[in-house]
Amino acid sequence: MKIEEIRHLSAEQIKKEMDAAHREFMELRFKLATKQLVNHRQLPAVKKKIAQFQTVLRERALGIR
């Protein structure tokens, strides 16, 4: 999901997506610890997605966009 697509979502939808991303990140960390993770590049991708959600929420709180 691109940042412009995230900006068009409501705050509730962003929070739901961020919760899902947090769950996905935790599952990936467990898979990494148990040596079941095949693609290690998924971890930074999910972290980036979470950061984008947090950025958009912070922009709205500050009234930047």
mmCIF file of the N, C-alpha and C atoms, coordinates in Angstrom:
data_MODEL
# 
_entry.id   MODEL 
# 
loop_
_atom_site.group_PDB 
_atom_site.id 
_atom_site.type_symbol 
_atom_site.label_atom_id 
_atom_site.label_alt_id 
_atom_site.label_comp_id 
_atom_site.label_asym_id 
_atom_site.label_entity_id 
_atom_site.label_seq_id 
_atom_site.pdbx_PDB_ins_code 
_atom_site.Cartn_x 
_atom_site.Cartn_y 
_atom_site.Cartn_z 
_atom_site.occupancy 
_atom_site.B_iso_or_equiv 
_atom_site.pdbx_formal_charge 
_atom_site.auth_seq_id 
_atom_site.auth_comp_id 
_atom_site.auth_asym_id 
_atom_site.auth_atom_id 
_atom_site.pdbx_PDB_model_num 
ATOM 1   N N  . MET A 1 1  ? 0.845   -1.168  0.000  1.00 0.00 ? 1  MET A N  1 
ATOM 2   C CA . MET A 1 1  ? 0.000   0.000   0.000  1.00 0.00 ? 1  MET A CA 1 
ATOM 3   C C  . MET A 1 1  ? 0.899   1.241   0.000  1.00 0.00 ? 1  MET A C  1 
ATOM 4   N N  . LYS A 1 2  ? 0.624   2.136   -0.901 1.00 0.00 ? 2  LYS A N  1 
ATOM 5   C CA . LYS A 1 2  ? 1.423   3.349   -1.020 1.00 0.00 ? 2  LYS A CA 1 
ATOM 6   C C  . LYS A 1 2  ? 0.929   4.399   -0.025 1.00 0.00 ? 2  LYS A C  1 
ATOM 7   N N  . ILE A 1 3  ? 1.785   5.377   0.254  1.00 0.00 ? 3  ILE A N  1 
ATOM 8   C CA . ILE A 1 3  ? 1.476   6.389   1.253  1.00 0.00 ? 3  ILE A CA 1 
ATOM 9   C C  . ILE A 1 3  ? 0.249   7.210   0.856  1.00 0.00 ? 3  ILE A C  1 
ATOM 10  N N  . GLU A 1 4  ? 0.069   7.474   -0.421 1.00 0.00 ? 4  GLU A N  1 
ATOM 11  C CA . GLU A 1 4  ? -1.108  8.228   -0.864 1.00 0.00 ? 4  GLU A CA 1 
ATOM 12  C C  . GLU A 1 4  ? -2.391  7.439   -0.624 1.00 0.00 ? 4  GLU A C  1 
ATOM 13  N N  . GLU A 1 5  ? -2.323  6.127   -0.782 1.00 0.00 ? 5  GLU A N  1 
ATOM 14  C CA . GLU A 1 5  ? -3.494  5.294   -0.510 1.00 0.00 ? 5  GLU A CA 1 
ATOM 15  C C  . GLU A 1 5  ? -3.804  5.307   0.983  1.00 0.00 ? 5  GLU A C  1 
ATOM 16  N N  . ILE A 1 6  ? -2.774  5.323   1.809  1.00 0.00 ? 6  ILE A N  1 
ATOM 17  C CA . ILE A 1 6  ? -2.973  5.353   3.259  1.00 0.00 ? 6  ILE A CA 1 
ATOM 18  C C  . ILE A 1 6  ? -3.610  6.673   3.672  1.00 0.00 ? 6  ILE A C  1 
ATOM 19  N N  . ARG A 1 7  ? -3.202  7.754   3.032  1.00 0.00 ? 7  ARG A N  1 
ATOM 20  C CA . ARG A 1 7  ? -3.741  9.070   3.386  1.00 0.00 ? 7  ARG A CA 1 
ATOM 21  C C  . ARG A 1 7  ? -5.228  9.187   3.089  1.00 0.00 ? 7  ARG A C  1 
ATOM 22  N N  . HIS A 1 8  ? -5.737  8.377   2.169  1.00 0.00 ? 8  HIS A N  1 
ATOM 23  C CA . HIS A 1 8  ? -7.161  8.433   1.834  1.00 0.00 ? 8  HIS A CA 1 
ATOM 24  C C  . HIS A 1 8  ? -8.009  7.598   2.783  1.00 0.00 ? 8  HIS A C  1 
ATOM 25  N N  . LEU A 1 9  ? -7.385  6.811   3.656  1.00 0.00 ? 9  LEU A N  1 
ATOM 26  C CA . LEU A 1 9  ? -8.128  5.992   4.610  1.00 0.00 ? 9  LEU A CA 1 
ATOM 27  C C  . LEU A 1 9  ? -8.538  6.821   5.818  1.00 0.00 ? 9  LEU A C  1 
ATOM 28  N N  . SER A 1 10 ? -9.583  6.375   6.503  1.00 0.00 ? 10 SER A N  1 
ATOM 29  C CA . SER A 1 10 ? -9.983  7.050   7.741  1.00 0.00 ? 10 SER A CA 1 
ATOM 30  C C  . SER A 1 10 ? -9.056  6.595   8.873  1.00 0.00 ? 10 SER A C  1 
ATOM 31  N N  . ALA A 1 11 ? -9.122  7.309   9.981  1.00 0.00 ? 11 ALA A N  1 
ATOM 32  C CA . ALA A 1 11 ? -8.267  6.984   11.123 1.00 0.00 ? 11 ALA A CA 1 
ATOM 33  C C  . ALA A 1 11 ? -8.577  5.589   11.655 1.00 0.00 ? 11 ALA A C  1 
ATOM 34  N N  . GLU A 1 12 ? -9.840  5.209   11.658 1.00 0.00 ? 12 GLU A N  1 
ATOM 35  C CA . GLU A 1 12 ? -10.231 3.877   12.126 1.00 0.00 ? 12 GLU A CA 1 
ATOM 36  C C  . GLU A 1 12 ? -9.636  2.789   11.236 1.00 0.00 ? 12 GLU A C  1 
ATOM 37  N N  . GLN A 1 13 ? -9.701  2.999   9.935  1.00 0.00 ? 13 GLN A N  1 
ATOM 38  C CA . GLN A 1 13 ? -9.157  2.011   9.005  1.00 0.00 ? 13 GLN A CA 1 
ATOM 39  C C  . GLN A 1 13 ? -7.644  1.905   9.148  1.00 0.00 ? 13 GLN A C  1 
ATOM 40  N N  . ILE A 1 14 ? -6.986  3.044   9.365  1.00 0.00 ? 14 ILE A N  1 
ATOM 41  C CA . ILE A 1 14 ? -5.535  3.031   9.542  1.00 0.00 ? 14 ILE A CA 1 
ATOM 42  C C  . ILE A 1 14 ? -5.170  2.246   10.790 1.00 0.00 ? 14 ILE A C  1 
ATOM 43  N N  . LYS A 1 15 ? -5.907  2.458   11.863 1.00 0.00 ? 15 LYS A N  1 
ATOM 44  C CA . LYS A 1 15 ? -5.622  1.743   13.112 1.00 0.00 ? 15 LYS A CA 1 
ATOM 45  C C  . LYS A 1 15 ? -5.836  0.238   12.949 1.00 0.00 ? 15 LYS A C  1 
ATOM 46  N N  . LYS A 1 16 ? -6.881  -0.152  12.217 1.00 0.00 ? 16 LYS A N  1 
ATOM 47  C CA . LYS A 1 16 ? -7.114  -1.575  11.964 1.00 0.00 ? 16 LYS A CA 1 
ATOM 48  C C  . LYS A 1 16 ? -5.987  -2.174  11.150 1.00 0.00 ? 16 LYS A C  1 
ATOM 49  N N  . GLU A 1 17 ? -5.565  -1.466  10.108 1.00 0.00 ? 17 GLU A N  1 
ATOM 50  C CA . GLU A 1 17 ? -4.471  -1.941  9.265  1.00 0.00 ? 17 GLU A CA 1 
ATOM 51  C C  . GLU A 1 17 ? -3.166  -2.019  10.062 1.00 0.00 ? 17 GLU A C  1 
ATOM 52  N N  . MET A 1 18 ? -2.946  -1.048  10.950 1.00 0.00 ? 18 MET A N  1 
ATOM 53  C CA . MET A 1 18 ? -1.729  -1.040  11.747 1.00 0.00 ? 18 MET A CA 1 
ATOM 54  C C  . MET A 1 18 ? -1.737  -2.210  12.742 1.00 0.00 ? 18 MET A C  1 
ATOM 55  N N  . ASP A 1 19 ? -2.885  -2.496  13.330 1.00 0.00 ? 19 ASP A N  1 
ATOM 56  C CA . ASP A 1 19 ? -2.976  -3.657  14.223 1.00 0.00 ? 19 ASP A CA 1 
ATOM 57  C C  . ASP A 1 19 ? -2.679  -4.948  13.473 1.00 0.00 ? 19 ASP A C  1 
ATOM 58  N N  . ALA A 1 20 ? -3.206  -5.063  12.267 1.00 0.00 ? 20 ALA A N  1 
ATOM 59  C CA . ALA A 1 20 ? -2.945  -6.256  11.455 1.00 0.00 ? 20 ALA A CA 1 
ATOM 60  C C  . ALA A 1 20 ? -1.460  -6.348  11.107 1.00 0.00 ? 20 ALA A C  1 
ATOM 61  N N  . ALA A 1 21 ? -0.837  -5.218  10.825 1.00 0.00 ? 21 ALA A N  1 
ATOM 62  C CA . ALA A 1 21 ? 0.589   -5.216  10.493 1.00 0.00 ? 21 ALA A CA 1 
ATOM 63  C C  . ALA A 1 21 ? 1.425   -5.611  11.713 1.00 0.00 ? 21 ALA A C  1 
ATOM 64  N N  . HIS A 1 22 ? 1.015   -5.151  12.897 1.00 0.00 ? 22 HIS A N  1 
ATOM 65  C CA . HIS A 1 22 ? 1.729   -5.531  14.117 1.00 0.00 ? 22 HIS A CA 1 
ATOM 66  C C  . HIS A 1 22 ? 1.635   -7.044  14.350 1.00 0.00 ? 22 HIS A C  1 
ATOM 67  N N  . ARG A 1 23 ? 0.437   -7.600  14.126 1.00 0.00 ? 23 ARG A N  1 
ATOM 68  C CA . ARG A 1 23 ? 0.268   -9.048  14.280 1.00 0.00 ? 23 ARG A CA 1 
ATOM 69  C C  . ARG A 1 23 ? 1.134   -9.801  13.271 1.00 0.00 ? 23 ARG A C  1 
ATOM 70  N N  . GLU A 1 24 ? 1.145   -9.315  12.034 1.00 0.00 ? 24 GLU A N  1 
ATOM 71  C CA . GLU A 1 24 ? 1.958   -9.944  10.993 1.00 0.00 ? 24 GLU A CA 1 
ATOM 72  C C  . GLU A 1 24 ? 3.442   -9.880  11.359 1.00 0.00 ? 24 GLU A C  1 
ATOM 73  N N  . PHE A 1 25 ? 3.881   -8.739  11.897 1.00 0.00 ? 25 PHE A N  1 
ATOM 74  C CA . PHE A 1 25 ? 5.281   -8.585  12.286 1.00 0.00 ? 25 PHE A CA 1 
ATOM 75  C C  . PHE A 1 25 ? 5.644   -9.561  13.401 1.00 0.00 ? 25 PHE A C  1 
ATOM 76  N N  . MET A 1 26 ? 4.744   -9.729  14.348 1.00 0.00 ? 26 MET A N  1 
ATOM 77  C CA . MET A 1 26 ? 5.019   -10.660 15.441 1.00 0.00 ? 26 MET A CA 1 
ATOM 78  C C  . MET A 1 26 ? 5.105   -12.101 14.927 1.00 0.00 ? 26 MET A C  1 
ATOM 79  N N  . GLU A 1 27 ? 4.200   -12.466 14.022 1.00 0.00 ? 27 GLU A N  1 
ATOM 80  C CA . GLU A 1 27 ? 4.239   -13.804 13.442 1.00 0.00 ? 27 GLU A CA 1 
ATOM 81  C C  . GLU A 1 27 ? 5.542   -14.031 12.680 1.00 0.00 ? 27 GLU A C  1 
ATOM 82  N N  . LEU A 1 28 ? 5.990   -13.014 11.952 1.00 0.00 ? 28 LEU A N  1 
ATOM 83  C CA . LEU A 1 28 ? 7.247   -13.141 11.211 1.00 0.00 ? 28 LEU A CA 1 
ATOM 84  C C  . LEU A 1 28 ? 8.429   -13.292 12.164 1.00 0.00 ? 28 LEU A C  1 
ATOM 85  N N  . ARG A 1 29 ? 8.399   -12.585 13.283 1.00 0.00 ? 29 ARG A N  1 
ATOM 86  C CA . ARG A 1 29 ? 9.480   -12.702 14.257 1.00 0.00 ? 29 ARG A CA 1 
ATOM 87  C C  . ARG A 1 29 ? 9.513   -14.102 14.865 1.00 0.00 ? 29 ARG A C  1 
ATOM 88  N N  . PHE A 1 30 ? 8.336   -14.667 15.121 1.00 0.00 ? 30 PHE A N  1 
ATOM 89  C CA . PHE A 1 30 ? 8.290   -16.034 15.644 1.00 0.00 ? 30 PHE A CA 1 
ATOM 90  C C  . PHE A 1 30 ? 8.819   -17.023 14.609 1.00 0.00 ? 30 PHE A C  1 
ATOM 91  N N  . LYS A 1 31 ? 8.438   -16.829 13.354 1.00 0.00 ? 31 LYS A N  1 
ATOM 92  C CA . LYS A 1 31 ? 8.938   -17.703 12.294 1.00 0.00 ? 31 LYS A CA 1 
ATOM 93  C C  . LYS A 1 31 ? 10.448  -17.581 12.157 1.00 0.00 ? 31 LYS A C  1 
ATOM 94  N N  . LEU A 1 32 ? 10.967  -16.366 12.306 1.00 0.00 ? 32 LEU A N  1 
ATOM 95  C CA . LEU A 1 32 ? 12.413  -16.165 12.221 1.00 0.00 ? 32 LEU A CA 1 
ATOM 96  C C  . LEU A 1 32 ? 13.119  -16.893 13.364 1.00 0.00 ? 32 LEU A C  1 
ATOM 97  N N  . ALA A 1 33 ? 12.543  -16.831 14.548 1.00 0.00 ? 33 ALA A N  1 
ATOM 98  C CA . ALA A 1 33 ? 13.161  -17.470 15.707 1.00 0.00 ? 33 ALA A CA 1 
ATOM 99  C C  . ALA A 1 33 ? 13.140  -18.989 15.599 1.00 0.00 ? 33 ALA A C  1 
ATOM 100 N N  . THR A 1 34 ? 12.129  -19.526 14.940 1.00 0.00 ? 34 THR A N  1 
ATOM 101 C CA . THR A 1 34 ? 12.019  -20.977 14.810 1.00 0.00 ? 34 THR A CA 1 
ATOM 102 C C  . THR A 1 34 ? 12.572  -21.486 13.471 1.00 0.00 ? 34 THR A C  1 
ATOM 103 N N  . LYS A 1 35 ? 13.257  -20.598 12.751 1.00 0.00 ? 35 LYS A N  1 
ATOM 104 C CA . LYS A 1 35 ? 13.895  -20.949 11.472 1.00 0.00 ? 35 LYS A CA 1 
ATOM 105 C C  . LYS A 1 35 ? 12.904  -21.392 10.399 1.00 0.00 ? 35 LYS A C  1 
ATOM 106 N N  . GLN A 1 36 ? 11.694  -20.856 10.431 1.00 0.00 ? 36 GLN A N  1 
ATOM 107 C CA . GLN A 1 36 ? 10.688  -21.196 9.429  1.00 0.00 ? 36 GLN A CA 1 
ATOM 108 C C  . GLN A 1 36 ? 10.491  -20.089 8.396  1.00 0.00 ? 36 GLN A C  1 
ATOM 109 N N  . LEU A 1 37 ? 11.117  -18.942 8.620  1.00 0.00 ? 37 LEU A N  1 
ATOM 110 C CA . LEU A 1 37 ? 10.941  -17.807 7.717  1.00 0.00 ? 37 LEU A CA 1 
ATOM 111 C C  . LEU A 1 37 ? 11.781  -18.014 6.459  1.00 0.00 ? 37 LEU A C  1 
ATOM 112 N N  . VAL A 1 38 ? 11.118  -17.932 5.301  1.00 0.00 ? 38 VAL A N  1 
ATOM 113 C CA . VAL A 1 38 ? 11.792  -18.167 4.038  1.00 0.00 ? 38 VAL A CA 1 
ATOM 114 C C  . VAL A 1 38 ? 12.361  -16.860 3.485  1.00 0.00 ? 38 VAL A C  1 
ATOM 115 N N  . ASN A 1 39 ? 11.566  -15.818 3.469  1.00 0.00 ? 39 ASN A N  1 
ATOM 116 C CA . ASN A 1 39 ? 11.974  -14.534 2.898  1.00 0.00 ? 39 ASN A CA 1 
ATOM 117 C C  . ASN A 1 39 ? 12.241  -13.540 4.027  1.00 0.00 ? 39 ASN A C  1 
ATOM 118 N N  . HIS A 1 40 ? 13.496  -13.265 4.276  1.00 0.00 ? 40 HIS A N  1 
ATOM 119 C CA . HIS A 1 40 ? 13.860  -12.375 5.373  1.00 0.00 ? 40 HIS A CA 1 
ATOM 120 C C  . HIS A 1 40 ? 13.551  -10.918 5.075  1.00 0.00 ? 40 HIS A C  1 
ATOM 121 N N  . ARG A 1 41 ? 13.301  -10.577 3.845  1.00 0.00 ? 41 ARG A N  1 
ATOM 122 C CA . ARG A 1 41 ? 12.998  -9.183  3.482  1.00 0.00 ? 41 ARG A CA 1 
ATOM 123 C C  . ARG A 1 41 ? 11.583  -8.786  3.874  1.00 0.00 ? 41 ARG A C  1 
ATOM 124 N N  . GLN A 1 42 ? 10.785  -9.729  4.348  1.00 0.00 ? 42 GLN A N  1 
ATOM 125 C CA . GLN A 1 42 ? 9.434   -9.404  4.792  1.00 0.00 ? 42 GLN A CA 1 
ATOM 126 C C  . GLN A 1 42 ? 9.460   -8.562  6.062  1.00 0.00 ? 42 GLN A C  1 
ATOM 127 N N  . LEU A 1 43 ? 10.422  -8.808  6.939  1.00 0.00 ? 43 LEU A N  1 
ATOM 128 C CA . LEU A 1 43 ? 10.495  -8.067  8.200  1.00 0.00 ? 43 LEU A CA 1 
ATOM 129 C C  . LEU A 1 43 ? 10.639  -6.556  7.972  1.00 0.00 ? 43 LEU A C  1 
ATOM 130 N N  . PRO A 1 44 ? 11.620  -6.096  7.207  1.00 0.00 ? 44 PRO A N  1 
ATOM 131 C CA . PRO A 1 44 ? 11.721  -4.654  6.990  1.00 0.00 ? 44 PRO A CA 1 
ATOM 132 C C  . PRO A 1 44 ? 10.526  -4.073  6.237  1.00 0.00 ? 44 PRO A C  1 
ATOM 133 N N  . ALA A 1 45 ? 9.913   -4.855  5.364  1.00 0.00 ? 45 ALA A N  1 
ATOM 134 C CA . ALA A 1 45 ? 8.754   -4.368  4.614  1.00 0.00 ? 45 ALA A CA 1 
ATOM 135 C C  . ALA A 1 45 ? 7.578   -4.106  5.548  1.00 0.00 ? 45 ALA A C  1 
ATOM 136 N N  . VAL A 1 46 ? 7.358   -4.993  6.508  1.00 0.00 ? 46 VAL A N  1 
ATOM 137 C CA . VAL A 1 46 ? 6.259   -4.811  7.451  1.00 0.00 ? 46 VAL A CA 1 
ATOM 138 C C  . VAL A 1 46 ? 6.571   -3.652  8.399  1.00 0.00 ? 46 VAL A C  1 
ATOM 139 N N  . LYS A 1 47 ? 7.828   -3.524  8.800  1.00 0.00 ? 47 LYS A N  1 
ATOM 140 C CA . LYS A 1 47 ? 8.209   -2.394  9.655  1.00 0.00 ? 47 LYS A CA 1 
ATOM 141 C C  . LYS A 1 47 ? 7.979   -1.067  8.935  1.00 0.00 ? 47 LYS A C  1 
ATOM 142 N N  . LYS A 1 48 ? 8.271   -1.038  7.639  1.00 0.00 ? 48 LYS A N  1 
ATOM 143 C CA . LYS A 1 48 ? 8.059   0.170   6.856  1.00 0.00 ? 48 LYS A CA 1 
ATOM 144 C C  . LYS A 1 48 ? 6.574   0.504   6.766  1.00 0.00 ? 48 LYS A C  1 
ATOM 145 N N  . LYS A 1 49 ? 5.746   -0.533  6.603  1.00 0.00 ? 49 LYS A N  1 
ATOM 146 C CA . LYS A 1 49 ? 4.307   -0.326  6.522  1.00 0.00 ? 49 LYS A CA 1 
ATOM 147 C C  . LYS A 1 49 ? 3.776   0.268   7.828  1.00 0.00 ? 49 LYS A C  1 
ATOM 148 N N  . ILE A 1 50 ? 4.245   -0.253  8.962  1.00 0.00 ? 50 ILE A N  1 
ATOM 149 C CA . ILE A 1 50 ? 3.829   0.266   10.267 1.00 0.00 ? 50 ILE A CA 1 
ATOM 150 C C  . ILE A 1 50 ? 4.268   1.722   10.409 1.00 0.00 ? 50 ILE A C  1 
ATOM 151 N N  . ALA A 1 51 ? 5.477   2.033   9.987  1.00 0.00 ? 51 ALA A N  1 
ATOM 152 C CA . ALA A 1 51 ? 5.983   3.406   10.078 1.00 0.00 ? 51 ALA A CA 1 
ATOM 153 C C  . ALA A 1 51 ? 5.156   4.360   9.216  1.00 0.00 ? 51 ALA A C  1 
ATOM 154 N N  . GLN A 1 52 ? 4.721   3.900   8.061  1.00 0.00 ? 52 GLN A N  1 
ATOM 155 C CA . GLN A 1 52 ? 3.885   4.751   7.207  1.00 0.00 ? 52 GLN A CA 1 
ATOM 156 C C  . GLN A 1 52 ? 2.542   5.039   7.873  1.00 0.00 ? 52 GLN A C  1 
ATOM 157 N N  . PHE A 1 53 ? 1.947   4.042   8.498  1.00 0.00 ? 53 PHE A N  1 
ATOM 158 C CA . PHE A 1 53 ? 0.681   4.253   9.205  1.00 0.00 ? 53 PHE A CA 1 
ATOM 159 C C  . PHE A 1 53 ? 0.875   5.261   10.334 1.00 0.00 ? 53 PHE A C  1 
ATOM 160 N N  . GLN A 1 54 ? 1.944   5.108   11.096 1.00 0.00 ? 54 GLN A N  1 
ATOM 161 C CA . GLN A 1 54 ? 2.207   6.015   12.207 1.00 0.00 ? 54 GLN A CA 1 
ATOM 162 C C  . GLN A 1 54 ? 2.478   7.433   11.703 1.00 0.00 ? 54 GLN A C  1 
ATOM 163 N N  . THR A 1 55 ? 3.158   7.554   10.581 1.00 0.00 ? 55 THR A N  1 
ATOM 164 C CA . THR A 1 55 ? 3.454   8.865   10.017 1.00 0.00 ? 55 THR A CA 1 
ATOM 165 C C  . THR A 1 55 ? 2.179   9.592   9.624  1.00 0.00 ? 55 THR A C  1 
ATOM 166 N N  . VAL A 1 56 ? 1.268   8.893   8.965  1.00 0.00 ? 56 VAL A N  1 
ATOM 167 C CA . VAL A 1 56 ? 0.019   9.525   8.532  1.00 0.00 ? 56 VAL A CA 1 
ATOM 168 C C  . VAL A 1 56 ? -0.809  9.937   9.746  1.00 0.00 ? 56 VAL A C  1 
ATOM 169 N N  . LEU A 1 57 ? -0.866  9.095   10.763 1.00 0.00 ? 57 LEU A N  1 
ATOM 170 C CA . LEU A 1 57 ? -1.620  9.464   11.966 1.00 0.00 ? 57 LEU A CA 1 
ATOM 171 C C  . LEU A 1 57 ? -0.995  10.680  12.648 1.00 0.00 ? 57 LEU A C  1 
ATOM 172 N N  . ARG A 1 58 ? 0.330   10.734  12.684 1.00 0.00 ? 58 ARG A N  1 
ATOM 173 C CA . ARG A 1 58 ? 1.012   11.870  13.303 1.00 0.00 ? 58 ARG A CA 1 
ATOM 174 C C  . ARG A 1 58 ? 0.810   13.140  12.479 1.00 0.00 ? 58 ARG A C  1 
ATOM 175 N N  . GLU A 1 59 ? 0.839   13.035  11.162 1.00 0.00 ? 59 GLU A N  1 
ATOM 176 C CA . GLU A 1 59 ? 0.575   14.197  10.306 1.00 0.00 ? 59 GLU A CA 1 
ATOM 177 C C  . GLU A 1 59 ? -0.803  14.760  10.583 1.00 0.00 ? 59 GLU A C  1 
ATOM 178 N N  . ARG A 1 60 ? -1.773  13.877  10.736 1.00 0.00 ? 60 ARG A N  1 
ATOM 179 C CA . ARG A 1 60 ? -3.142  14.346  11.011 1.00 0.00 ? 60 ARG A CA 1 
ATOM 180 C C  . ARG A 1 60 ? -3.244  14.986  12.386 1.00 0.00 ? 60 ARG A C  1 
ATOM 181 N N  . ALA A 1 61 ? -2.527  14.436  13.366 1.00 0.00 ? 61 ALA A N  1 
ATOM 182 C CA . ALA A 1 61 ? -2.565  15.004  14.714 1.00 0.00 ? 61 ALA A CA 1 
ATOM 183 C C  . ALA A 1 61 ? -1.959  16.404  14.731 1.00 0.00 ? 61 ALA A C  1 
ATOM 184 N N  . LEU A 1 62 ? -0.920  16.617  13.941 1.00 0.00 ? 62 LEU A N  1 
ATOM 185 C CA . LEU A 1 62 ? -0.262  17.924  13.882 1.00 0.00 ? 62 LEU A CA 1 
ATOM 186 C C  . LEU A 1 62 ? -0.918  18.869  12.883 1.00 0.00 ? 62 LEU A C  1 
ATOM 187 N N  . GLY A 1 63 ? -1.807  18.345  12.064 1.00 0.00 ? 63 GLY A N  1 
ATOM 188 C CA . GLY A 1 63 ? -2.482  19.170  11.060 1.00 0.00 ? 63 GLY A CA 1 
ATOM 189 C C  . GLY A 1 63 ? -1.590  19.531  9.896  1.00 0.00 ? 63 GLY A C  1 
ATOM 190 N N  . ILE A 1 64 ? -0.631  18.697  9.592  1.00 0.00 ? 64 ILE A N  1 
ATOM 191 C CA . ILE A 1 64 ? 0.298   18.986  8.502  1.00 0.00 ? 64 ILE A CA 1 
ATOM 192 C C  . ILE A 1 64 ? -0.361  18.786  7.150  1.00 0.00 ? 64 ILE A C  1 
ATOM 193 N N  . ARG A 1 65 ? -1.113  17.733  6.987  1.00 0.00 ? 65 ARG A N  1 
ATOM 194 C CA . ARG A 1 65 ? -1.769  17.455  5.703  1.00 0.00 ? 65 ARG A CA 1 
ATOM 195 C C  . ARG A 1 65 ? -3.238  17.379  5.878  1.00 0.00 ? 65 ARG A C  1 
# 
